[in-house]
Amino acid sequence: MVEVILSEPLRRLREIDAQLAALPAQAPDEETTQDAAVLWWQREAALNELRGTPPSPHARSQTPVMTNRNTVSGASALDLFADLEPAVDTSFATTTRIQLDETSWIEHVPGWLTGSAHLFDQLLTEAPWEQRYRMMFGRRFQEPRLTAEYPDIAGAPQELLHTVADTLSNHFDVPYRKLWMNLYRDHRGSTGWHGDLIGKVQEVSTVPVLSLGATRRFLIRPAEGGASVSLILASGDLVVMGGRAQRDWRHSVPKQNTPAGPRISVNFAPDLD
Ligand SMILES: O=C(O)CCC(=O)C(=O)O
């Protein structure tokens, strides 16, 4: 049984994230639009409290106007802050660590990347997305997501990815060189229970995953089964799996009934050879 003790602003943040996750991807009416605006302001305030910083001048001067985008690039239709100038929080001040067992842990860094809509839009339009298939029981199944890779981050055309990888490398003392990405086109996109490939190669590893776009649930549970720990990941949040988490634990992003817009997850890895 994993006991997670949350500080007051973090508890509030998780409550707000759960409420945001329950909102439809596109604001259907004025009332939902206003509810979402209030929630995003509250989220920003909780994040600032966690970071120990006053509200950003950007946030204070920005009128909370809902962007009700209708295109597929409307990842953050209800996200007022995703449109700010991109910036990573090099202090990782909002980190909460959940100790899964003696040797495995997970960290959640809410609001780690500000202005995440820029990177989301770039990746959506520029990354080499492909549909992959799996053979199971002699049949070919389409994966419920699209996938893209940059086997050498240095060659990725999105400059911000270099900053992100360098900041993660410095903080976790791991040379992140490659990345793979998932595009969940809507709430039916998912990834089933699995451990990442790195778990087969390294006994302990540190795998950061950056969330962009729609808010989704991320679950992690013991490899042999049992209760899962659930995190709600909003655009710009970082989740990091560490220690033996890739060997002894399995993670997933489940399908959900509540409609959601597209989400991209960016997963970082060192060279494994
Ligand atoms: O989308 C996520 O948050 C997790 C992705 C993942 O587990 C994977 O690609 O291996």
The ligand as an SDF file (V2000), in Angstrom:
LIG
                    3D

 10  9  0  0  0  0  0  0  0  0999 V2000
    1.8800    8.6660  -22.3850 O   0  0  0  0  0  0  0  0  0  0  0  0
    2.4080    8.4800  -21.2990 C   0  0  0  0  0  0  0  0  0  0  0  0
    2.2850    9.2630  -20.3620 O   0  0  0  0  0  0  0  0  0  0  0  0
    3.2130    7.2330  -21.0600 C   0  0  0  0  0  0  0  0  0  0  0  0
    3.8240    6.6990  -22.2990 C   0  0  0  0  0  0  0  0  0  0  0  0
    4.5100    5.4010  -22.0990 C   0  0  0  0  0  0  0  0  0  0  0  0
    4.3660    4.7640  -21.0940 O   0  0  0  0  0  0  0  0  0  0  0  0
    5.3840    4.8550  -23.1340 C   0  0  0  0  0  0  0  0  0  0  0  0
    5.4110    5.3560  -24.2560 O   0  0  0  0  0  0  0  0  0  0  0  0
    6.0990    3.8800  -22.8550 O   0  0  0  0  0  0  0  0  0  0  0  0
  1  2  2  0
  2  3  1  0
  2  4  1  0
  4  5  1  0
  5  6  1  0
  6  7  2  0
  6  8  1  0
  8  9  2  0
  8 10  1  0
M  END
$$$$
